């Protein structure tokens, strides 16, 4: 099946060629939202190789943009974590930097870091969050 190269969705859609600027922006928004949501077009489908490549570019660009937003928000949520594991590792990194800059001996650094690690581990055990890492079957066995 060879498509008619004179017939394309751009040429067929009177709103894109002869419509008002409002009509053109409305169709462009429809194309963008449809591409980003990946629900499919139905009314808009490529008829030529150039249109197919444009559609692929739009889909890939939309996917990358979405991945960027998701990644950015994930990093922001991690930075807002002031009590969890991420916060503990950040505090330990800052403590290591401080001790290095103050010229504290390696032996004392290890003892200090070990103290904080043990304190963190005990806190996890005392608040029961270690249970979340235990498989469900074992948790059920421990409950009875």
C-alpha positions in Angstrom: 0.0 0.0 0.0 1.5 3.3 -1.1 -0.1 6.4 0.4 -1.1 9.3 -1.8 1.7 11.8 -1.2 -0.5 14.7 -2.1 -2.9 13.8 0.7 -1.7 14.5 4.2 -3.3 15.2 7.5 -2.0 18.8 7.3 -3.5 19.4 3.9 -6.7 17.6 4.7 -7.3 19.6 7.9 -8.8 22.9 6.8 -8.3 24.4 10.3 -4.5 24.1 9.9 -4.2 25.6 6.5 -7.1 28.1 6.2 -8.3 28.4 9.8 -7.9 31.3 12.1 -4.9 31.6 14.5 -7.2 30.3 17.2 -8.1 27.2 15.2 -4.4 26.6 14.4 -3.4 26.8 18.0 -6.2 24.6 19.1 -5.1 21.9 16.7 -1.5 22.3 17.7 -2.5 21.9 21.4 -4.5 18.8 20.5 -1.5 17.3 18.7 0.8 18.1 21.7 -1.5 16.8 24.4 -2.3 13.7 22.4 1.4 13.1 21.8 2.3 13.6 25.5 -0.5 11.4 26.8 0.1 8.7 24.2 -3.5 8.0 23.7 -3.2 7.9 19.9 -4.5 10.2 17.3 -7.2 8.5 15.2 -8.0 11.6 13.3 -4.3 12.5 12.8 -2.1 10.0 11.2 1.0 10.4 9.1 0.7 9.7 5.4 4.3 10.4 4.3 7.7 9.4 5.6 8.4 13.0 6.6 5.2 13.1 8.7 6.0 9.8 10.3 9.4 11.0 11.3 7.9 14.2 12.7 5.5 12.1 14.7 8.3 10.0 16.1 10.3 13.1 17.0 7.3 14.5 18.8 6.6 11.3 20.7 10.3 10.9 21.8 10.5 14.6 22.7 7.4 14.3 24.8 8.7 11.2 26.5 12.0 12.9 27.4 10.2 15.9 28.7 8.0 13.8 30.9 11.0 11.8 32.2 12.7 15.1 33.0 9.8 16.3 35.0 9.5 13.0 36.9 13.2 12.9 37.6 13.3 16.6 38.8 10.4 16.0 41.2 12.0 12.8 42.5 15.2 14.7 43.3 13.2 17.5 45.0 11.4 15.0 47.2 14.7 13.4 48.1 16.1 16.7 49.2 13.0 17.5 51.3 13.6 14.2 53.2 14.8 15.4 56.6 14.3 12.2 58.7 14.8 9.2 56.4 17.7 7.3 55.1 18.6 9.9 52.5 18.9 12.5 55.3 21.0 10.2 57.4 23.4 9.7 54.4 23.6 13.4 53.8 24.4 14.1 57.4 27.1 11.4 57.4 28.6 12.9 54.3 28.7 16.3 55.9 30.2 14.9 59.0 32.9 13.1 57.0 33.8 16.4 55.2 33.9 18.3 58.5 36.2 15.7 60.1 38.5 15.7 57.1 38.7 19.5 57.1 39.5 19.5 60.8 42.3 17.0 60.4 40.7 14.4 62.7 42.7 11.1 62.6 41.3 8.2 60.6 40.9 6.0 63.6 38.8 8.7 65.5 36.7 9.3 62.3 35.9 5.6 62.1 34.9 5.5 65.7 32.6 8.6 65.4 31.0 7.3 62.1 30.5 3.9 63.7 28.8 5.5 66.7 26.3 7.3 64.4 25.8 4.2 62.3 24.9 2.1 65.4 22.6 4.9 66.7 20.9 4.9 63.3 20.5 1.2 63.3 19.1 1.1 66.8 16.6 3.9 65.9 15.4 1.8 63.0 14.9 -1.3 65.2 13.2 0.7 68.0 10.6 2.3 65.7 9.8 -0.9 63.9 10.7 0.3 60.4 13.1 -2.6 60.1 10.0 -4.7 59.8 9.2 -3.1 56.5 12.3 -4.6 55.0 11.4 -8.1 56.3 9.5 -10.3 53.8 5.7 -10.5 54.5 5.8 -14.2 55.2 8.4 -13.7 57.9 6.5 -10.8 59.4 3.4 -13.0 59.6 5.4 -15.8 61.4 6.8 -13.3 63.9 3.4 -11.9 64.6 2.2 -15.3 66.0 
